[in-house]
């Protein structure tokens, strides 16, 4: 791979063998793809079930995130939140700066949701969501909107956006007259739900982690 010019270290193509690098700090790429550094940090994704509170403990005794990671030795915390009645992907880590940047709106990491909404969504509705709707705390705009299927009285819609405000997806659909009946987050940036079943946990693979590290400039 080095002979073929496919390896970069800190932005420069490596042309000689035996180059020494610090595996904890060097930015290494193969064919342009980031290779995550050697690290003691943990990066996990949970497919959170509906009804689980997005906290690490709950004084009311409701199911919470700790119930799914209690056998892990690390002190983990979740990145961002999902409403109790929303299911889907949630990232967990013990890497504070990674979590801070990924949750910060300035890095604009896209999130994708599938919403089951009331009523039959007309073609003009996706355009309204893409153009932006006015909410009580300011305008909100979707990046992509796709109608997946429609049956009488119900529509399945996929929407992606960079917004992270509280209950933003539900409020946007309320604003266009289609209240959400069920909501699932299916992707966070490059991380897709795939075959991860509800309540299951897995580690991010190197491709996902490398892309997320690039997205947040780490």
N, C-alpha and C positions, 0 to 999 in steps of 0.2 A: 504493500500500500504506500509506503514511503517512496519507493522507487517510482511509483506511478503518480506521485504528487497529490495523493488523496488525503494526507494528514496535515492539519494545521495546529499550531500551538500559539496561543495568544495572538491570533490574527495573522500569523506568518506560516507559509507552507514550509514544512520540514523537508530538507533535501539531503540530510546526512544521517546515518545510523548512529545510535548511541547517544543521542541528545538527552541530557538529563532535565527532568521537569519536576516541579513540586506537585504531586498528585492531588494535594488538597486545595491548591489555589490556581493551577494552570487551567486555562480554557482550551480544551482539546476538542477538535472536530475531525470526523472522518466522513468524507463525501459531503461536507457541509453540516452534518448532523452533530449536535453537541453530545459529548460523552460526559456524563455527570462525574464530578470529582469524587475521590475517595472521601467518605464522610461517615461519622458516627450518627448522623441525623437520620430520622425515620420519616418516610413520606407514604401515607396510606390514603386509600379511598374507601369510603363506606357507602353502600346503597341503603340510605336511611329509610326505615319503614314509616309509613303514615302513623301518626299518633305518638311518635317518639319526640321528646323535647330536646332541642339543640342546646344542651348544657351538659357539663361534665358531672353535675349533681343536681338533684331536685328536692327541695325541702318538703314538697307535697308527695313525694314517693312515686312520681310518675316515671315511666320508662325514659331513660336518657342515654346519651352517647356512651357513657362509661360501661353500660351493660354489654356493649359490643367489643370493648377493648380491655376489659378487666384482667385478662391474662397476659397483657403486654407489660414488660418491665419498665418501659419508658414513661415519663410524665408527658402525656400528649394533650394537645388542645386543638379545637376545631378552627378552621379558617372560614370566617363568615358564618351565616346561619341559614337554616331552612325553617319555615313555619312548621309548627307541630303537625298541622294537617297537610303538609306537603311532603312528598317522598322524593327519593332520588339521591344524587351524588353529593357527597360532603367530603372535603379533604381534611385530614388530620396530620399533625406533625409535631416534632419537638424543636423545630428550627424557627426561632422567633422572628428573625429578619425576613425570612422567606414568607412566613405567614403574614407579617405586617404589609409587605409589598403586594402580595397576591390579593389581599383584601382592600388595598387602597385603590380608589377610583382612577388615579392618574395613570395606572398601568393598563387599564381597560382590557382586562381579561374577559373574553366573551363567555357567556353561559347560555345553554340551550335548554328549553323547557317544552314539554308536551302538555297541553291543557285540554281537558274536556270541558267545553263551555256550553251554556244553555243557548238554545235557539240555533237556527241555520245561518251560518256566517255568509253574508253576501260578498261578492268580489271587491266591493268598495272598502270593506272593513280592513283588510290587510294594508291597503294603501294609507288609510288613516293612521294605523299603528306605525307604519314606516315614516310617515310625515311628522308624527308626533302628536300626542294628546296632552291636554293641559290637566294637571293634577293639583291638589291643594298645596303641594310643596314644590311646584314648578313643572315644566314640561318634561315628558318622557318619550323616548323614541326607540323603536325596535330596529335591530340591524337586518333581520330577515324574518319573514312570516310566510308560512306555508300551510295551506289547508290540506290535512291528511285524508280525512273522510267525513262524510256527513250522513246522518240518518235523521228521520223526522224528530225535531226538537232538540237535537244534540249535534255538536261538531267537534272534531278532534283537530287541534291546531298546534303546529310546532313554531316556536318563536325563539329567536336568540337576541340577546342584548348585552350591553356592558354595564347597565344600571345595577346598583346594589342596594337601592333604598328599600325600606321595609315594605313587604307585601307588594312590590312594584308590579309584578305580573298580574296579580289579581286586580289591582287597582286600575291597570291599563285596560283590561278586558271589561271591568265595570264601566269605565268611561265610554266604551263603544257599545254598551248595551248587551254584553254577553257575559254574565257572571260565571266564574269558574266553579265547576262542580268537583273537579279532581285535577291535581297538578303534580307533575313529576319533572325533576331536573335530570336531564339525560346526558349532559356534557358540561365540562368546565375546561375551557380552552381545548387542548388536544386530548383530554381525558374523556373517554366515552364509557357509557355504561356497559355496552357489549353483553356478555353472558353473566355479568355479576348479578346474582339473585338478590332479592330484597333481604336485608339483614346481613348480607355477606360483606367481608372486608378483604382487601388485598393490598399489596404494595404496588406503588407506581412502577412501571417498567422504565428502563433507561431512556427510551425514546420520549415517553411522556414527561419524565422528570427533566430531561435535557431541554425540551421545548419550553417547559414552565420556567426553568432557570433563565433561559434567554428572554422570555416575555417580561420578567421582572428584573432583568439586568444584574443577575448574580452569577 
